[in-house]
Amino acid sequence: MPQLAAHVRDVPVNQIREITEAAWRTPGAIVLSIGEPGFPLPRHVLDAGMACLDRDETNYTPNAGIPALREAFAARFREEQGVDVGAERLYVVSGAQQGLHFAMSMLLSPGDEILIPNPGYPTFAMTSRLLNAVPVGYPLHPEHGFQPRVADVEALITSRTRVLVLNSPSNPLGAVLNGELVQELVELARRHDIWVISDECYEAFTYDVPHVSPARFDGGTEADARVFTSLTLSKTYGLTGLRIGALVCPPGLEKKMDNVMESIVSCVASAPQYAALAALTGPQDYVRHAHRHYRENRDAASSVLAAKGIRYLPAQGAFYLWADMSHVTGGDVRAWVRRFLADSGVALAPGTAFGSIGEGWVRIALCGRQEDLLEGLSRLPGARQ
């Protein structure tokens, strides 16, 4: 058999999937390693998707998505972030991951560098490598609250740097960038004439702090605009399996976006688009309930970790806790989470899944039942003897 392309052979294993699939094979395991909302979908969302199939609306849709859904995404973005964006700049994609691939494929040539957070979501590096680009991690250190420092990011910019990736609220950290820092990072990108891709999967879930999109500080003209915004309904409405998101592009790129969309996916399936439209425009009880549940789980889990003397990053957003287990991991957290699953029946995501700075740390998903969460955390070895 001929060899696969080198950039495919070199894509690393996703350690989140590695431990989660091991947990799914373990009878009775408590799975705290993956961010999967656990609530039933609202009936009106399911009905809208099924009604689309019942009327046999199963043909191609426009490349960019059905017009009503594009406008619904744009309206939500305008309302939440105060950004004057029209539906013509919204492209419906098969989940945020495809949106990220879509944006990177437009911006990166082979050998180009893309700045990604370390720790950060694994597919930032995986996707850029699939495009023959070079991911360069900018550090998020514990002593700085896992917040990026502009000077650290700027020191990594070279003549080959093309893109800066921002992720707030952060997966895996639960950290949220404040507005002043977001503005400084966009201005940094403007000074060096590089693009910004903003992953905002968890924008609906912040706690006592606002979510500030980099799009608020984007240039007012086509010549100066540089921010792509990746949105999804997977987390906000629990539509993980329907694969619906949106990519907001800078003005002036609409024709190019159509061409690239055609070559990647042609269009997104029609039934999930109508389900998404119902989610965005119908009752918002699901989102309010999910927000309350994640916050309560965050508070309960934080209390358990504190009682055990385990250091953690107080989560301001998303639905994860980032906890320091270096007192037991022996310098290899990936191996430790496998042993912990085998010994205790609890799956945690190893910090090294998200970058080298994650060594010794674990990501704890807060989105399931609180009873399971607290039982799983009760089995953690404490830092206080």
Beta strands, then each sheet from edge to edge (+ up, - down):
strand 1: 30-31
strand 2: 90-93
strand 3: 113-118
strand 4: 134-139
strand 5: 161-167
strand 6: 195-199
strand 7: 227-232
strand 8: 245-248
strand 9: 312-313
strand 10: 320-324
strand 11: 346-347
strand 12: 349-350
strand 13: 361-365
sheet 1: 1+ 11+
sheet 2: 2+ 8- 7+ 6+ 5+ 3+ 4+
sheet 3: 9+ 10- 13+ 12-
end
